[in-house]
Amino acid sequence: MKRINYKKLFAMKTTKKVMSIVLTALMTSGFAMAQKANVKGAEKIADKKGDYNEARALIKAALENEETKSDPKTMYIAGYVEESNFTNENVKQLEGVEPNRAEMNKALLDMFGYYIGTIDMETAANGGSTKPGKFGKKIKDAFSNNLLYFINAGGYYMEKQNYKDALRAFSAFKQIKKLPMFADTPIAAADSNSMMVDFFSVINAYQTGDKQLTIKLAEEIKNVEYRRNDLIQILSQTYLENADTAKYIETMREGLSLYPNESYYSVNLINTLIQMGRTEEAISLLASAIEKAPNNAQLYDVMGKLYETSDEEKSLEWYGKALAIDPEFTESNFNMGRVYYNKAVTLKSSDKYDAATDKKITELFKKALPYLEKVYAKNPDQCYYVLAQVYYNLKMGDKYDAIKAAYGL
């Protein structure tokens, strides 16, 4: 019987195992080399402004490979492809050709993301140092040259009602200005563009429905004069929608102190206080607002509404003051006519009804008439029913029939 050489057999098995490891290493190395070739290929395409989709496919494979995805150059070339695509579309405008704005602005935002990724990778490799790495200067030039285009991109996305990407564009603008590479340079300085971008960042955050982000961004800039009135209104509204009544009232009071002639603050704040049962506080606040803005007819109108349930004569007095300031103010004309009408209807339905009462009722309807007719001329839908009843009670049949026919009464 032939003896088995176990040493030889063991050596053969070991050799096969080693060969397998070597082959695996060679395959991995070869795949990594292929991905590095892809990076170079994508770079060449970007240089020649060729097929950007092909370049993206090449760089995507490299970004998914374990060996090459951690290489800052891979991330940088991914950004460079997008920068080249953006520039290629952007220069068309100088040639009188309409660029593909959707492609152009998407490339710009993608460029930003990849370049920020490159900076982060180089910073980590340098032990957290903010000193620019190998690709720092090229990225700095790209951001410097294209900074204002992020504002254009934000405007483009707002027109398309794509508020999420508009916010991305404005956020990129702000983030670039804060990069350490731009410290103590004109890029980092706050200017009118910065204020505009900050404001529209709030607008777009609100449009996306992100209330917490809206509040955060608005609170950061609420002392900046750029469109401050609009900003405080948005901030207060967001607090209201977020069910934070205390902050809503606080912000509305701040707005009212800054802009006493702005009815938005006084009217809405007073209505809120009334709804909360804080009527005396509402009246006090309104009196203060009138003192600061004595020519604001709407404030007098609101005061008239506050007194309607408790003192109709006093409410008529306040509506009259509003109309003395603005005789065409529709709301006060309607309120004046409505109160006279209600007084007449109340008398008409009373138990005591005699000739004197009938005369008083007619007088009240006649007082209501000119105010309601003025409103009807401007906004018939607001008062057609009340005016029709006045016509009916004053036996003005032709005018009553006209409204009845128009509205199917």
Secondary structure, DSSP 4 states (H G I P E B T S, - for coil): -PPP-HHHHHHHHHHHHHHHHHHHHHHHHHHHHHHHHHHHHHHHHHHHT--HHHHHHHHHHHHHSTTTTT-HHHHHHHHHHHHHHHHHHHGGGGGT----HHHHHHHHHHHHHHHHHHHHHHHHHTTT--S--TTHHHHHHHHHHHTTHHHHHHHHHHHTT-HHHHHHHHHHHHHHHTSGGGTTSGGGS--HHHHHHHHHHHHHHHHHT-HHHHHHHHHHHTTS-TTHHHHHHHHHHHHHHTT-HHHHHHHHHHHHHH-TT-HHHHHHHHHHHHHTT-HHHHHHHHHHHHHH-TT-HHHHHHHHHHHTTT-HHHHHHHHHHHHHH-TT-HHHHHHHHHHHHHHHHHHHTSS---HHHHHHHHHHHHHHHHHHHHHHHH-HHHHHHHHHHHHHHTT-HHHHHHHHHHHT-
